[in-house]
């Protein structure tokens, strides 16, 4: 699990044609879980990738 926290606010993707808004899609496709918790105090992103097999 990876957790990243900061004091910035989360901004939803803007209108079509924008260069913003792909991060959430990329996280969801690459990870097993991708949660974003935005509060007035900041944003926390939690990413989980389950590994299978033996090392």
C-alpha atoms as one frame of an Amber mdcrd trajectory, in Angstrom:
protein
   0.000   0.000   0.000   1.121   3.526  -0.774  -0.415   6.532   0.941   0.300
  10.115  -0.071  -1.043  13.073   1.901  -0.758  16.803   1.395  -2.473  19.995
   2.460  -3.756  20.802  -1.024  -7.334  20.492  -2.156  -8.603  17.971  -4.663
  -9.966  19.377  -7.905 -12.263  17.363 -10.112 -11.478  17.121 -13.827 -12.566
  20.154 -15.791 -14.415  20.245 -19.078 -13.541  18.111 -22.101 -10.351  19.073
 -23.924  -8.482  19.861 -20.733  -5.023  18.514 -19.966  -6.227  17.606 -16.459
  -8.185  14.667 -15.136  -6.305  11.554 -16.236  -4.617  10.757 -12.914  -7.631
   9.135 -11.300  -8.231   6.944 -14.380  -4.581   5.856 -14.505  -4.533   5.007
 -10.794  -7.750   2.982 -11.107  -6.434   1.005 -14.077  -3.005   0.222 -12.622
  -3.940  -0.495  -9.012  -6.316  -2.916  -7.301  -7.597  -0.097  -5.098  -7.304
   3.666  -5.539  -9.057   5.863  -2.991  -8.968   9.646  -2.798 -10.142  11.363
   0.367 -10.367  15.122   0.051 -11.119  17.235   3.116 -10.745  20.934   3.905
  -7.469  20.021   5.662  -5.941  18.299   2.616  -6.021  15.263   0.343  -5.023
  11.656   1.040  -4.514   9.196  -1.820  -4.305   5.475  -0.960  -3.135   2.986
  -3.582  -3.100  -0.818  -3.179  -1.604  -3.372  -5.555  -1.848  -7.044  -4.649
   1.094  -9.147  -5.765   0.708 -12.817  -6.623   3.216 -15.612  -7.077   6.486
 -16.225  -5.330   9.580 -14.111  -5.342
